[in-house]
């Protein structure tokens, strides 16, 4: 699975047509940003351990060839750690035709990030990308300033993350029955008996993204057993299942017509997710807190829900 991330350049990043100084390595100079050419950096997303492609986007303000080189660096969080860096050679690229309403892109050569591909990268590391224009060279015939828009990076997702759903189709079938799940997800057959696995997977993935988004400020997500947790937290799996079933029902019913028990389950899951985000309840499975996060010790004034108490209705979900 590939995830494309776009890192924009910000305001008015330009490379003039006048003579410029060559891009300097190592990475400490890259960090100076526009002093050594357009630079963009960002944090590695959890689970994305490789790069399959990088594209550099620019506004089409001129014509002719651009004489460019690209550079990259990956910096670990720990002070004093080895910084991996790479760069390409200066190369002439066709700048295209003038069209101020559009952007074009140049595919960054693999030579500019080859060293990063084999790391692998981990969450929290900073990826730096830079481009330099040598406008005083005869090979550069572009007629105007180069206006940088940003970089688009295609990250390869780690196989362990791809396989890590917080709940499964089987979990949903156990909760509401195979036939009921089929009725909610099969849009083809009049009397369905087999759930549409494609739709079920799409709903679970959507729900898991929602969960990760809600708690990503505190916890390192997604939760992957054996990586950033020993096991996926039980409550996370339960919330995923409750949300997923609710959204399956929404494919056939309006919100108020969803069975009452699953409306209640959905509301309980929402509150639990907020409690997880605020760290007012603990998670099992030894999940990893994001750097800088701390446990909240102020006791909550809300009633505590014990999902493991078999005498409580909430434990049924």
C-alpha positions in Angstrom: 0.0 0.0 0.0 1.3 3.5 -0.9 0.4 6.7 0.9 1.2 10.0 -0.9 2.1 12.9 1.3 2.4 16.5 0.0 4.7 18.9 1.6 4.1 22.5 0.4 6.7 25.1 0.0 5.0 27.9 1.8 4.9 31.5 0.6 6.9 32.9 -2.4 9.7 30.3 -2.6 11.6 31.2 -5.7 14.8 30.4 -7.5 16.0 33.4 -9.5 17.6 33.5 -12.9 20.7 35.1 -11.6 23.9 33.2 -10.5 23.5 31.0 -7.4 25.8 29.2 -5.1 25.9 25.4 -5.3 23.9 23.4 -2.8 26.1 22.4 0.0 26.1 19.2 1.9 26.0 17.8 4.7 22.5 18.1 6.1 23.3 20.8 8.6 23.4 23.2 5.7 20.3 21.7 4.2 18.5 22.7 7.4 19.2 26.4 6.7 16.4 26.2 4.1 16.3 28.9 1.5 19.9 29.9 2.3 20.9 26.8 0.3 17.9 26.3 -2.0 14.3 25.4 -1.4 14.1 22.9 1.5 11.1 21.1 2.9 11.1 18.8 5.9 8.5 16.7 7.7 8.2 13.9 10.2 8.1 10.3 9.1 4.6 8.8 9.5 4.4 5.6 11.6 4.6 2.4 9.5 5.9 4.0 6.3 9.3 2.6 6.0 10.3 3.3 2.4 9.9 5.7 -0.5 8.8 4.6 -3.9 8.8 8.0 -5.6 9.2 11.7 -5.1 7.9 14.5 -7.3 8.9 18.2 -7.2 6.0 20.6 -8.2 6.5 24.1 -9.6 4.4 26.8 -11.2 4.6 27.1 -15.0 5.8 30.7 -15.3 8.5 30.3 -18.0 9.9 28.2 -20.8 13.1 26.4 -21.5 15.3 23.9 -19.5 15.9 24.0 -15.7 19.3 22.9 -14.4 18.6 21.3 -11.1 19.9 18.9 -8.5 18.0 17.3 -5.6 19.1 16.3 -2.1 17.6 14.4 0.8 18.5 13.6 4.4 16.9 11.5 7.2 17.6 12.6 10.7 16.9 10.4 13.7 15.4 11.9 16.8 18.3 11.1 19.1 21.0 13.7 19.3 24.3 12.5 17.9 22.7 9.8 15.7 24.0 9.2 12.2 22.3 11.3 9.6 21.7 9.5 6.3 21.9 11.8 3.2 22.0 11.5 -0.5 22.0 13.8 -3.6 21.7 13.7 -7.4 23.8 15.4 -10.0 22.9 18.6 -11.7 20.6 17.7 -14.6 18.7 19.6 -17.3 14.9 19.2 -17.1 12.3 20.5 -19.5 10.5 23.3 -17.9 7.4 23.0 -20.1 5.3 25.9 -21.4 3.8 28.9 -19.7 0.5 28.4 -18.1 0.0 30.4 -14.9 -3.1 28.4 -14.0 -1.3 25.1 -13.7 1.6 23.4 -12.0 4.0 20.8 -13.5 6.2 18.3 -11.7 9.7 16.8 -12.1 10.2 13.3 -11.0 13.1 13.4 -8.5 15.8 11.0 -9.5 16.3 7.9 -7.3 19.9 8.9 -6.9 18.7 11.8 -4.6 17.2 9.4 -2.0 18.6 6.0 -2.7 20.4 5.9 0.6 17.2 6.6 2.5 15.3 3.7 0.9 17.4 1.1 2.7 17.3 2.6 6.2 14.4 1.7 7.1 12.9 4.9 8.4 11.0 5.0 11.6 8.3 7.2 13.2 9.6 10.6 14.5 12.6 10.8 12.2 12.7 14.0 10.1 13.0 13.7 6.3 14.6 16.7 4.6 14.2 17.4 0.8 16.0 20.1 -1.1 16.3 21.3 -4.6 18.8 23.7 -6.1 18.8 25.6 -9.4 22.1 26.6 -11.0 20.7 29.3 -13.2 24.1 30.7 -14.4 24.9 27.5 -16.3 24.3 27.6 -20.1 22.2 24.4 -19.7 19.7 26.4 -17.8 17.5 28.3 -20.3 14.4 28.8 -18.2 13.2 32.3 -18.8 11.9 33.2 -15.4 12.3 32.5 -11.7 11.4 29.0 -10.7 8.4 29.1 -8.3 8.4 26.1 -6.1 5.1 24.6 -4.9 6.3 21.6 -3.0 7.2 17.9 -2.9 4.8 14.9 -3.2 6.3 11.7 -1.6 4.9 8.2 -2.2 5.6 6.2 0.9 5.5 2.4 0.9 3.5 1.1 3.9 5.1 -1.6 6.0 3.5 -5.0 5.4 2.8 -5.4 9.2 0.8 -2.2 9.2 -1.2 -3.2 6.1 -2.3 -6.4 7.9 -3.1 -4.7 11.2 -6.8 -4.0 11.4 -8.2 -3.3 14.8 -11.2 -5.6 14.1 -12.0 -8.1 11.4 -15.0 -9.2 9.4 -15.2 -12.3 11.7 -15.5 -10.0 14.7 -18.5 -8.2 13.1 -20.1 -11.5 12.2 -19.8 -12.8 15.8 -21.4 -9.6 17.1 -24.5 -9.3 14.7 -24.4 -12.6 12.7 -23.2 -13.4 9.2 -26.6 -13.0 7.6 -27.3 -9.6 9.2 -23.8 -8.4 8.1 -24.6 -9.7 4.6 -27.9 -7.7 4.6 -26.0 -4.6 5.5 -23.2 -4.9 3.0 -24.3 -6.9 0.0 -25.8 -4.5 -2.5 -26.2 -7.1 -5.3 -28.3 -10.0 -4.1 -31.9 -9.9 -3.0 -31.5 -12.3 -0.1 -27.8 -12.1 0.7 -26.1 -14.6 3.0 -22.5 -13.7 2.4 -21.1 -10.2 3.5 -19.3 -8.1 0.9 -15.8 -8.3 2.2 -14.7 -5.3 0.1 -17.3 -3.1 1.8 -16.6 -4.5 5.2 -12.8 -3.8 4.8 -13.5 -0.3 3.6 -15.7 0.5 6.6 -13.1 -1.0 9.1 -10.3 1.0 7.4 -12.3 4.2 7.6 -13.1 3.6 11.3 -9.5 2.8 12.1 -8.4 6.0 10.5 -10.9 7.9 12.6 -9.6 6.2 15.7 -6.0 7.0 14.9 -6.8 10.6 14.0 -8.6 11.1 17.3 -5.8 9.9 19.5 -2.7 10.5 17.4 -1.7 13.6 19.4 -1.1 11.3 22.5 -0.4 7.8 21.2 1.8 6.5 18.5 -0.6 5.1 15.9 -1.5 2.9 14.2 -1.2 0.3 16.9 0.8 -2.6 15.5 1.5 -5.7 17.7 5.1 -6.4 18.2 6.1 -2.9 17.0 4.7 0.0 19.0 2.7 -2.3 21.4 2.9 -5.9 22.6 -0.7 -6.4 21.6 -3.4 -4.1 20.1 -5.2 -2.6 23.1 -8.5 -4.5 23.9 -10.5 -1.3 24.1 -9.2 -0.1 20.7 -10.4 -3.3 19.1 -13.7 -3.0 20.8 -14.2 0.6 19.7 -13.3 -0.4 16.2 -15.9 -3.1 16.2 -18.6 -0.9 17.7 -18.0 1.9 15.2 -17.8 -0.5 12.3 -21.1 -2.2 13.0 -22.8 1.2 13.5 -21.5 2.4 10.1 -22.7 -0.9 8.5 -26.2 -0.2 9.8 -26.0 3.4 8.4 -25.8 1.9 4.9 -29.4 0.7 5.3 -30.9 3.0 8.0 -31.0 6.7 8.9 -29.2 7.4 12.1 -32.3 7.4 14.3 -33.5 4.1 12.9 -30.3 2.2 13.7 -31.1 -0.4 16.4 -31.0 1.3 19.7 -28.4 -1.0 21.2 -26.0 -0.1 18.5 -26.7 3.6 18.8 -25.8 3.3 22.5 -22.8 1.2 21.7 -21.6 3.9 19.2 -22.1 6.7 21.8 -20.1 4.6 24.4 -17.4 4.1 21.9 -17.2 7.8 21.2 -16.8 8.6 24.9 -14.2 5.9 25.3 -12.2 7.3 22.4 -12.3 10.8 24.0 -11.1 9.2 27.3 -8.3 7.5 25.6 -7.2 10.7 23.9 -7.2 12.6 27.2 -5.5 9.6 28.9 -8.2 9.5 31.6 -8.3 5.7 31.1 -5.4 3.3 30.6 -4.8 1.0 27.7 -3.5 -2.6 27.9 -1.0 -4.0 25.5 1.8 -1.5 26.4 1.2 1.0 23.7 3.7 3.7 23.0 3.1 7.3 24.0 4.2 10.0 21.5 7.4 11.8 22.5 6.5 14.6 25.0 3.2 13.2 26.1 2.5 12.7 29.7 -0.1 10.9 31.7 -3.0 13.0 33.1 -3.3 12.4 36.8 -6.3 14.6 37.5 -9.2 12.2 38.2 -12.2 12.4 35.8 -15.5 13.5 37.2 -17.3 11.3 34.6 -18.5 7.9 35.7 -16.0 5.1 35.1 -17.2 2.4 32.7 -15.8 -1.0 33.4 -16.0 -2.9 30.0 -14.8 -6.0 31.7 -17.6 -6.2 34.3 -19.9 -9.0 33.0 -22.8 -7.6 35.0 -22.7 -4.4 33.0 -24.5 -4.0 29.7 -21.4 -2.2 28.2 -19.4 -5.4 28.4 -21.7 -7.1 25.9 -20.3 -5.0 23.0 
